[in-house]
Amino acid sequence: MDRTYVVTGAASGIGAGTTQYLREKGARVIACDLHDADVVADLATGEGRAQLVEGVKRLSGGRIDAIVANAGGGPPQTSIQLNFFGAVTTLEGLRPLLAGSSAPRAVMVSSIASFSPVDSDLVEACLSLDEPAALEVARKFAAKFGPRDGMTAQQVMNVGLGLYSNAKHALNCWCRRAAVTPQWAGAGIPLNAVGPGFIDTPAAAYILSDPDRSAAMKQMVPMRGAYPGRPREMAAILAWCVSQENSLMTGQVLFVDGGVACSRRGERTW
């Protein structure tokens, strides 16, 4: 496989699984993360995003074939910055490097959290691509749960989940909008999103390590054997999305969740 891939969030979880999977198939992978990576960068910051683009440009010689924008999660304080603006900036910043590929591809990692109830003001603020404005709306959203210093542990968790779900919902919307533009579809670059369900990663440890919470989550997954999913199972889906074989599918949000989305949404699509 004579292809060069960029994977963000590559040091653990789905990113590590995807990096290993692609390398086993013979691909060259430029791994990016906060540590233990070819390019070390913090995508929650503007400086880190610039470091990512420059590092990938240097290591790739200015040409790549695919992007897996996987980096996400993080604390509530940087959730919007990382999960929405970090992903979008990664994709837009690296898109020019796809120009020399005969089969350019891109995929971003969303979440089943994206079909939780969302705050429309916060989603639209993200989609305006005005990061300071979006962070101000996020601050007001968090304030609904009470003063930061006076929050209970459960309130802090609720704030984090709320910001995360809004960021991922906005990311899905951005995918649908951007995928059909001249910069993406017009340039022959399929752009899609994959929404994992409950995957056995460090980010899901707060669920999987709590017997009661884990049992409750398991009840949400209709498919036997799909809870929890494994990073390598996600890697296979992501790898196909950015493979040469995927030449027609673009702008899709695919939930890889053992049937959770079907149970929650019935016949409605995302």
N, C-alpha and C positions, 0 to 999 in steps of 0.2 A: 504494500500500500504506500505509494509515493505521495503522501499528503501531509501537510503541516496543520496541526490543530492547536488552538489556544483554549485552555480550560482554566477558568477562575474558580477560586475556592477549592483548589486542587490538593490541599494538604490533608483533607479528611473527608469522611462521609461520601456523598454522591460524587463529589469532585475527584476524590482519590480513586474511587471505583472506576470512574469514567476514564481517568488518565491511565490507569493500569490496563483497562480493557482495550483502549485504542493502541497502546504500545504493544500489547500482545498481538494485535493484528498487523503490526509492522509500521504503524504511523509514527511520525515525529510529533511529540506533544510539548508545547511550551506551557509549563505549569505555573500558575500565578496564585499567590496567597499572601497572608500576613507573615508567614515563616515557612521554612522547608520547601522552597519553590525556586524555579528558575528566575522568576520575576517576583520580587517582594514588594508589595504595594498595599496600601489601605484604601479600598474603594469607597469608604465612607467620607473621604476627603478629596477636595479638588487636587491637591498636590499628589496624592496617591494615584488618582486616576491618570494624571499626566505621566507619572512614573511608569504606570502599566503600559500605556501606549508607546512611550519611548523605549521601554525595555523590550517589548515584543518586536518593535520595529528593528531594534538593534540585533536581536537574536535570530530573527527570521530573514534578515536581509531585505526587508520591505515587502515580503510576499507571504501570505498565508492562504489556506484553503477553507478553514472553518473556525467558527467561534462557538464555544459552549459557555455562555454567561451563567455560571452556576452560583457564584458567591452570594451568600445571603445569610439570614438569621441575625445574629448580633443582639446587643442590648437595646432596650427601648430608646435610649438616648440617641442612637444612630440608625434606627430602623428605617426611616424614610430615606436617609442619605444612602444607605447601603443597598436596600432591597429594591428601590426604584431608581434613584438617580445614579447609583453605582452601576447598575445593570445597563441602563440606557446609554450612559456615557461610554461604557465598555464597548457596546455594540456600535455606536456611532463613531467612536474614536478609532476603532479597529477596522471599520467597514472599508476605508480606502485601501487597506492592505489586501483585501479580497479581490481587487480589480484584476490582478494577474493570474487568478486561478481559472482553470477551465470548468470547474464545478464548485463555485463558492456557495457556502451554506452557513446558516447561523441558527442557534436555538438558545432560548433562555429558560431558566428553571423557575417556575411559579410554585403554586401550592394549592391543595384543596381548601386552604384557609381563604382563598380568594373569593369563594362564594358564600362566605359568612356575611352577615349584615355589614354594610359599609357606610361611611360618612361621605355623602356626595360632595360636600365642599372640599374635603381633603383629597378625594380622588381627582376632582377637577383642578385643584391647585397643583397636584403633581403633573397632570397632563398639560398644564400651561408651560411646563418646563422652567418655571421660575422657582428655583430652589429656596431662596430666602423666604418667599411668600408661602411656599408649601410648608416650610418649617414653622412659620408663625401659625398657620392653621393647625398643624400638628400639636403645637404647644397648647392651643386652646382646646383641642380635642382631649389631650391628657389632663388638662385642668378640670374637666368634667368629673374626674374620678377623685378629686380632692387635691390639697397641697402636697407637693412631692415629699416633703419631710414627714407628713402625717399619714401617708398611705400604708395600708396593711400589705402584707406579702401578696395576698390574693388580688388586691387592687393594682399593685405593681405588675403582676402577671397579666391582668386584664388589659392594662394599658399597652403592654408589650404585644399581646396578641392582637389587640385592636389596630395598632399601628402597622403591624406586620401584614394583617389581612388587607388593610387599605392599600398598602404599598404593592402587594401582589395583585390585587384587583386592578389597580392603576396600570401595572405592568402588562396585564392581559389586554387591557384597552389599548395601550400604546402599541402592542404587538399587532392588533387588528388594524389600527390606523396606519402604522408605518409599513406593514408588509406589502401593501398594494401601491406604495408610492414609487415614483421614478427611481429614487435612490436605492430601493430594494428590489421590488418586482421588476421594475423597468431595467434594472441592471442584471437581471437573471439570478437574483440571490433569494432563495427560499428562506423565510424568517418565521419561525414557529415558537410556541411556548409549550412546555411540558409541566403539568402540575402533579407532583408526587402526592401520594397519600401518606400513611404512617410508615416511615422507613427507619430501619435500625441504624441511626447515626448519632453522633454526640449531641446534635441539636435536639433530638427526640428523647434524650435520657431522662428529662424531667417527667415524661409520660411513662416510658418503659420501666423505669426504676421504681415506680409507685404501683404496687399491686392493684389497688382499687381503681386508680385512674386508668391503668393499662387495660384492666378487664372491661371497663366502660367503653374505652376506645375500640377494643376488639369487637364489641357488640355492634359497632357501626359498620363493620366491613363484611359484606355478604359472602365474598369468595373465600372458601376454605383454603387455608394455607397462605393467604395473602397478608396476614398480619403477624409480625411486621414484615414489610418488604425489605429486600436487601439492596445495598448500593449497587451491586453488580447487575441486578435486574433492571434498575433505572439506567445504568450505563448502556445496556444494550439498546434501549429505546432512544436515548439521546444520540448514541452513535449512528443509528439509522437516520435520524432526522438530519444529521450533518454529513451523511454519506452521499456518494455520487448517485446512488439508486433513487434518492428522494429528489426528483426533478420537477414535480408538479405540485406538491402540497406546500401551501404557504398561508400564513395568517391564522393558523389553527391553534387552539388551546386544547391540548390533549391531557385528560386526567388519567393518570396511571395509579389507580387507587383501590383496586379490588372491588369496585362497584359502589363506593361511597357516594360519588356524585349522582349516580342513577337513583340511589335510595333517597338522597336529599332533594333532588330536583325533578325526579320523574321523567316525563317526556320533554321537558324543557332543555334546550341546549344551553351552553354557557352564555 
